[in-house]
């Protein structure tokens, strides 16, 4: 398990989802849809937009690192050791988080199993985007 950073990744994803959820709740409360605690489509749209922003926009300005990686001191590189390019960031966001949306979160289990089976601990998002997550070296 050493070198896989699974615990840090788990904590980081949880924090990232909680922050996206809190921002979506705040946005939804500003909209005053009158639905109260009933399922609210405004919340889910806001949540998905915020989460995809966390997965695409932040990595573009933070050298490929998502909010979760920034919070847990992890970094991501291309499998060849270079910095991520725009296509890899999009692949990580769309093919990495897209199935999570379509399966209602169950895809996280596939990614967890993939991380446990891969010798370097790469999850589904890293496999499809040819990237590796590792501990960030102090500068």
VENZI-V52149 format. One record per pair of residues at least 12 apart in sequence whose C-alpha atoms are under 6 Angstrom apart, sorted by the first residue. I is the first residue (numbers start at 1). J is the second residue. Records with the same first field share a line. If there is no record, write none. Layout:
I: J  J
This chain:
4: 120  121
8: 72
12: 68  72
13: 68
16: 68
20: 47  50  51
21: 47
24: 43  46  47
28: 43
55: 93
64: 84
73: 136
74: 134  135  136
75: 133  134  136
76: 132  133
77: 131  132
78: 131
79: 130  131  132
88: 129
91: 129
92: 125  129
96: 125
111: 123  124
